[in-house]
Amino acid sequence: MFAIDEGGSLRRVQRRPFNWDVKTRRGWRFLPENRIWDADEREAVILAIEELAESRDLVENESDAWLKRRAAEYCRSRGVRFTADPG
Protein backbone atom coordinates (compact mmCIF):
# COMPACT_ATOMS: atom_id res chain seq x y z
CA MET A 1 0.00 0.00 0.00
CA PHE A 2 1.21 3.50 -0.77
CA ALA A 3 0.59 6.45 1.53
CA ILE A 4 0.79 10.14 0.77
CA ASP A 5 1.04 12.26 3.89
CA GLU A 6 -0.48 15.70 4.42
CA GLY A 7 2.74 17.28 3.11
CA GLY A 8 2.54 15.35 -0.16
CA SER A 9 5.34 12.86 0.53
CA LEU A 10 4.92 9.39 -0.91
CA ARG A 11 5.88 6.30 1.08
CA ARG A 12 5.13 2.60 1.05
CA VAL A 13 3.51 0.97 4.07
CA GLN A 14 3.07 -2.73 4.73
CA ARG A 15 -0.52 -2.54 5.96
CA ARG A 16 -3.22 -0.14 6.94
CA PRO A 17 -2.05 1.73 10.05
CA PHE A 18 -4.01 1.39 13.29
CA ASN A 19 -4.70 5.16 13.30
CA TRP A 20 -5.82 5.22 9.67
CA ASP A 21 -8.95 7.25 10.39
CA VAL A 22 -6.99 9.98 12.22
CA LYS A 23 -4.40 10.18 9.45
CA THR A 24 -7.11 10.29 6.78
CA ARG A 25 -8.78 13.22 8.54
CA ARG A 26 -5.42 15.02 8.65
CA GLY A 27 -5.09 14.68 4.86
CA TRP A 28 -3.24 11.42 4.35
CA ARG A 29 -4.21 9.27 1.36
CA PHE A 30 -3.83 5.50 1.34
CA LEU A 31 -3.67 3.80 -2.06
CA PRO A 32 -3.94 0.01 -2.25
CA GLU A 33 -1.70 -1.55 -4.88
CA ASN A 34 -4.14 -4.34 -5.71
CA ARG A 35 -6.81 -2.25 -7.42
CA ILE A 36 -7.02 0.30 -10.21
CA TRP A 37 -6.47 3.87 -9.05
CA ASP A 38 -8.98 6.57 -9.94
CA ALA A 39 -7.93 9.85 -11.58
CA ASP A 40 -7.52 11.70 -8.26
CA GLU A 41 -5.31 8.97 -6.84
CA ARG A 42 -3.16 8.88 -9.98
CA GLU A 43 -2.82 12.66 -9.87
CA ALA A 44 -1.77 12.56 -6.20
CA VAL A 45 0.97 10.02 -6.93
CA ILE A 46 2.23 11.96 -9.95
CA LEU A 47 2.41 15.16 -7.90
CA ALA A 48 4.16 13.37 -5.02
CA ILE A 49 7.04 12.30 -7.29
CA GLU A 50 8.92 15.38 -8.46
CA GLU A 51 10.31 13.77 -11.65
CA LEU A 52 6.81 12.74 -12.71
CA ALA A 53 5.24 16.06 -11.75
CA GLU A 54 7.74 17.87 -14.00
CA SER A 55 6.70 15.66 -16.93
CA ARG A 56 3.05 15.41 -15.97
CA ASP A 57 1.68 15.74 -19.51
CA LEU A 58 3.83 12.82 -20.65
CA VAL A 59 3.06 10.42 -17.82
CA GLU A 60 -0.60 11.03 -17.00
CA ASN A 61 -1.71 8.64 -19.76
CA GLU A 62 0.61 5.81 -18.74
CA SER A 63 -0.93 2.60 -17.42
CA ASP A 64 -1.67 1.98 -13.75
CA ALA A 65 0.94 -0.78 -13.74
CA TRP A 66 3.59 1.63 -15.05
CA LEU A 67 2.69 4.26 -12.47
CA LYS A 68 2.70 1.74 -9.62
CA ARG A 69 6.16 0.50 -10.67
CA ARG A 70 7.47 4.09 -10.71
CA ALA A 71 5.91 4.71 -7.27
CA ALA A 72 7.54 1.57 -5.85
CA GLU A 73 10.86 2.54 -7.42
CA TYR A 74 10.59 6.03 -5.94
CA CYS A 75 9.88 4.64 -2.47
CA ARG A 76 12.96 2.39 -2.71
CA SER A 77 15.45 4.89 -4.10
CA ARG A 78 13.82 8.37 -4.10
CA GLY A 79 14.30 8.50 -7.86
CA VAL A 80 12.60 7.15 -10.97
CA ARG A 81 13.74 6.00 -14.39
CA PHE A 82 11.53 6.68 -17.34
CA THR A 83 11.21 3.27 -18.93
CA ALA A 84 8.57 1.92 -21.24
CA ASP A 85 6.39 -1.08 -20.52
CA PRO A 86 7.44 -4.18 -22.44
CA GLY A 87 5.11 -5.26 -25.07
N, CA, C and O of each residue as an XYZ file, in Angstrom:
348
protein
N       0.854     -1.162      0.000
C       0.000      0.000      0.000
C       0.904      1.230      0.000
O       1.933      1.263      0.675
N       0.502      2.229     -0.763
C       1.213      3.499     -0.766
C       0.454      4.492      0.106
O      -0.770      4.427      0.219
N       1.188      5.400      0.714
C       0.595      6.449      1.533
C       1.191      7.782      1.112
O       2.394      7.892      0.875
N       0.346      8.781      1.024
C       0.785     10.144      0.767
C       0.365     10.955      1.981
O      -0.821     11.064      2.291
N       1.360     11.525      2.667
C       1.042     12.258      3.891
C       0.499     13.645      3.575
O       0.412     14.036      2.411
N       0.133     14.388      4.622
C      -0.481     15.704      4.423
C       0.464     16.690      3.758
O       0.012     17.703      3.222
N       1.763     16.421      3.778
C       2.742     17.279      3.112
C       2.998     16.890      1.666
O       3.742     17.575      0.964
N       2.387     15.791      1.211
C       2.539     15.350     -0.164
C       3.668     14.369     -0.401
O       4.015     14.102     -1.551
N       4.256     13.821      0.665
C       5.344     12.855      0.535
C       4.786     11.448      0.362
O       3.884     11.021      1.082
N       5.345     10.750     -0.603
C       4.924      9.386     -0.905
C       5.792      8.395     -0.151
O       7.012      8.550     -0.083
N       5.159      7.377      0.417
C       5.881      6.298      1.077
C       5.109      5.003      0.881
O       3.939      5.013      0.498
N       5.771      3.905      1.145
C       5.127      2.600      1.051
C       4.956      2.058      2.458
O       5.890      2.094      3.258
N       3.777      1.561      2.759
C       3.508      0.973      4.070
C       3.064     -0.471      3.873
O       2.455     -0.811      2.859
N       3.370     -1.305      4.841
C       3.065     -2.732      4.735
C       1.577     -3.043      4.865
O       1.052     -3.930      4.194
N       0.914     -2.300      5.737
C      -0.517     -2.543      5.956
C      -1.177     -1.263      6.452
O      -0.510     -0.287      6.794
N      -2.458     -1.296      6.479
C      -3.222     -0.141      6.944
C      -2.847      0.168      8.394
O      -2.919     -0.716      9.248
N      -2.451      1.406      8.684
C      -2.049      1.734     10.054
C      -3.236      1.713     11.017
O      -4.383      1.910     10.616
N      -2.938      1.471     12.292
C      -4.009      1.390     13.290
C      -4.741      2.719     13.440
O      -5.920      2.731     13.794
N      -4.071      3.833     13.180
C      -4.697      5.158     13.302
C      -5.064      5.734     11.927
O      -4.977      6.940     11.700
N      -5.468      4.859     11.035
C      -5.823      5.218      9.668
C      -6.861      6.332      9.613
O      -6.719      7.266      8.825
N      -7.888      6.249     10.428
C      -8.955      7.253     10.385
C      -8.443      8.641     10.794
O      -8.852      9.645     10.212
N      -7.560      8.702     11.782
C      -6.989      9.984     12.218
C      -6.115     10.567     11.106
O      -6.204     11.752     10.788
N      -5.279      9.724     10.530
C      -4.398     10.184      9.450
C      -5.212     10.628      8.235
O      -4.868     11.624      7.598
N      -6.258      9.923      7.912
C      -7.111     10.290      6.782
C      -7.743     11.657      7.014
O      -7.807     12.477      6.098
N      -8.205     11.902      8.220
C      -8.776     13.220      8.540
C      -7.741     14.339      8.447
O      -8.082     15.478      8.128
N      -6.480     14.016      8.726
C      -5.416     15.022      8.646
C      -4.942     15.251      7.214
O      -4.125     16.140      6.971
N      -5.443     14.460      6.260
C      -5.090     14.680      4.863
C      -4.270     13.589      4.211
O      -3.909     13.708      3.040
N      -3.967     12.525      4.943
C      -3.241     11.415      4.350
C      -4.136     10.700      3.340
O      -5.360     10.682      3.475
N      -3.501     10.113      2.329
C      -4.213      9.265      1.361
C      -3.544      7.910      1.351
O      -2.317      7.816      1.319
N      -4.342      6.865      1.377
C      -3.833      5.499      1.337
C      -4.314      4.851      0.043
O      -5.511      4.829     -0.245
N      -3.367      4.324     -0.734
C      -3.670      3.797     -2.057
C      -3.275      2.329     -2.142
O      -2.087      2.016     -2.222
N      -4.252      1.423     -2.125
C      -3.937      0.007     -2.252
C      -3.316     -0.295     -3.617
O      -3.706      0.283     -4.632
N      -2.365     -1.190     -3.624
C      -1.695     -1.551     -4.876
C      -2.486     -2.580     -5.674
O      -2.212     -2.779     -6.858
N      -3.456     -3.233     -5.057
C      -4.144     -4.344     -5.712
C      -5.447     -3.946     -6.399
O      -6.282     -4.804     -6.687
N      -5.627     -2.667     -6.661
C      -6.808     -2.245     -7.421
C      -6.420     -1.075     -8.319
O      -5.382     -0.442     -8.126
N      -7.261     -0.806     -9.289
C      -7.018      0.304    -10.213
C      -7.247      1.616     -9.477
O      -8.219      1.761     -8.736
N      -6.343      2.569     -9.686
C      -6.469      3.870     -9.053
C      -7.367      4.775     -9.884
O      -7.344      4.720    -11.113
N      -8.158      5.610     -9.213
C      -8.977      6.574     -9.941
C      -8.110      7.782    -10.326
O      -6.940      7.860     -9.950
N      -8.682      8.700    -11.061
C      -7.931      9.846    -11.582
C      -7.332     10.699    -10.469
O      -6.207     11.178    -10.609
N      -8.048     10.899     -9.375
C      -7.522     11.697     -8.260
C      -6.332     11.015     -7.592
O      -5.366     11.676     -7.212
N      -6.404      9.713     -7.453
C      -5.306      8.966     -6.839
C      -4.072      8.997     -7.737
O      -2.952      9.182     -7.261
N      -4.285      8.814     -9.030
C      -3.161      8.875     -9.981
C      -2.504     10.255     -9.936
O      -1.279     10.372     -9.920
N      -3.328     11.283     -9.917
C      -2.823     12.657     -9.869
C      -2.008     12.892     -8.594
O      -0.955     13.529     -8.643
N      -2.481     12.389     -7.469
C      -1.774     12.563     -6.198
C      -0.403     11.898     -6.241
O       0.569     12.464     -5.741
N      -0.308     10.707     -6.830
C       0.974     10.016     -6.934
C       1.911     10.769     -7.869
O       3.089     10.943     -7.559
N       1.403     11.212     -9.000
C       2.234     11.959     -9.950
C       2.782     13.222     -9.294
O       3.958     13.543     -9.464
N       1.963     13.930     -8.561
C       2.412     15.160     -7.905
C       3.371     14.893     -6.758
O       4.191     15.751     -6.432
N       3.285     13.709     -6.133
C       4.164     13.369     -5.020
C       5.582     13.011     -5.475
O       6.521     13.044     -4.679
N       5.731     12.673     -6.746
C       7.037     12.304     -7.290
C       7.499     13.434     -8.200
O       6.951     13.629     -9.285
N       8.491     14.163     -7.763
C       8.918     15.379     -8.461
C       9.234     15.141     -9.937
O       8.834     15.936    -10.787
N       9.946     14.056    -10.251
C      10.305     13.774    -11.646
C       9.067     13.568    -12.516
O       9.047     13.969    -13.680
N       8.040     12.946    -11.952
C       6.807     12.735    -12.713
C       5.998     14.021    -12.807
O       5.387     14.300    -13.839
N       5.993     14.798    -11.742
C       5.244     16.056    -11.746
C       5.798     17.009    -12.803
O       5.041     17.742    -13.438
N       7.118     16.999    -12.993
C       7.736     17.868    -13.997
C       7.368     17.459    -15.414
O       7.362     18.293    -16.319
N       7.058     16.176    -15.617
C       6.698     15.657    -16.934
C       5.259     15.168    -16.943
O       4.924     14.192    -17.615
N       4.438     15.839    -16.211
C       3.054     15.410    -15.975
C       2.282     15.109    -17.258
O       1.574     14.104    -17.332
N       2.412     15.964    -18.259
C       1.685     15.744    -19.510
C       2.093     14.446    -20.194
O       1.282     13.821    -20.877
N       3.343     14.040    -20.015
C       3.830     12.820    -20.652
C       3.417     11.558    -19.915
O       3.215     10.516    -20.538
N       3.289     11.636    -18.606
C       3.058     10.417    -17.820
C       1.611     10.201    -17.400
O       1.267      9.105    -16.957
N       0.759     11.202    -17.523
C      -0.597     11.026    -16.999
C      -1.410      9.999    -17.774
O      -2.426      9.519    -17.271
N      -0.989      9.650    -18.987
C      -1.714      8.638    -19.765
C      -1.070      7.258    -19.709
O      -1.513      6.336    -20.394
N      -0.028      7.114    -18.899
C       0.606      5.806    -18.742
C      -0.341      4.874    -17.974
O      -1.277      5.323    -17.313
N      -0.076      3.586    -18.078
C      -0.931      2.595    -17.420
C      -0.769      2.645    -15.904
O       0.215      3.171    -15.385
N      -1.750      2.089    -15.211
C      -1.669      1.978    -13.755
C      -0.451      1.160    -13.351
O       0.252      1.512    -12.403
N      -0.201      0.072    -14.067
C       0.940     -0.782    -13.736
C       2.239      0.006    -13.838
O       3.110     -0.129    -12.979
N       2.383      0.815    -14.859
C       3.587      1.630    -15.048
C       3.728      2.611    -13.884
O       4.809      2.754    -13.312
N       2.651      3.273    -13.544
C       2.692      4.263    -12.473
C       2.996      3.609    -11.122
O       3.739      4.169    -10.316
N       2.431      2.442    -10.877
C       2.700      1.736     -9.622
C       4.153      1.291     -9.543
O       4.748      1.324     -8.465
N       4.741      0.872    -10.671
C       6.160      0.502    -10.674
C       7.037      1.721    -10.390
O       8.019      1.622     -9.654
N       6.686      2.866    -10.971
C       7.466      4.090    -10.709
C       7.330      4.507     -9.244
O       8.303      4.950     -8.634
N       6.128      4.367     -8.676
C       5.913      4.715     -7.270
C       6.740      3.808     -6.362
O       7.362      4.282     -5.411
N       6.749      2.512     -6.648
C       7.543      1.572     -5.846
C       9.033      1.882     -5.977
O       9.771      1.849     -4.993
N       9.461      2.181     -7.186
C      10.862      2.537     -7.421
C      11.225      3.805     -6.646
O      12.295      3.878     -6.042
N      10.358      4.781     -6.662
C      10.589      6.028     -5.945
C      10.696      5.779     -4.430
O      11.553      6.360     -3.764
N       9.840      4.933     -3.902
C       9.876      4.637     -2.472
C      11.156      3.900     -2.085
O      11.644      4.067     -0.967
N      11.705      3.093     -2.981
C      12.960      2.387     -2.710
C      14.170      3.298     -2.790
O      15.058      3.232     -1.940
N      14.212      4.165     -3.825
C      15.452      4.891     -4.102
C      15.321      6.409     -4.147
O      16.320      7.106     -4.321
N      14.107      6.932     -3.993
C      13.825      8.369     -4.095
C      14.186      8.931     -5.464
O      14.539     10.103     -5.596
N      14.094      8.084     -6.470
C      14.297      8.499     -7.856
C      13.508      7.582     -8.761
O      13.089      6.503     -8.341
N      13.301      7.996     -9.998
C      12.603      7.150    -10.966
C      13.353      7.177    -12.289
O      14.021      8.154    -12.627
N      13.227      6.076    -13.031
C      13.744      5.998    -14.388
C      12.541      5.935    -15.321
O      11.585      5.200    -15.076
N      12.606      6.696    -16.363
C      11.528      6.684    -17.337
C      11.772      5.540    -18.307
O      12.559      5.658    -19.246
N      11.090      4.439    -18.065
C      11.208      3.272    -18.930
C       9.834      2.920    -19.457
O       8.812      3.192    -18.827
N       9.837      2.311    -20.621
C       8.571      1.921    -21.243
C       8.161      0.536    -20.762
O       9.003     -0.262    -20.349
N       6.871      0.259    -20.817
C       6.391     -1.084    -20.519
C       6.773     -2.003    -21.656
O       6.712     -1.596    -22.816
N       7.165     -3.232    -21.362
C       7.440     -4.180    -22.441
C       6.154     -4.538    -23.167
O       5.079     -4.611    -22.572
N       6.287     -4.751    -24.420
C       5.114     -5.264    -25.067
C       4.656     -4.589    -26.238
O       3.654     -4.991    -26.829
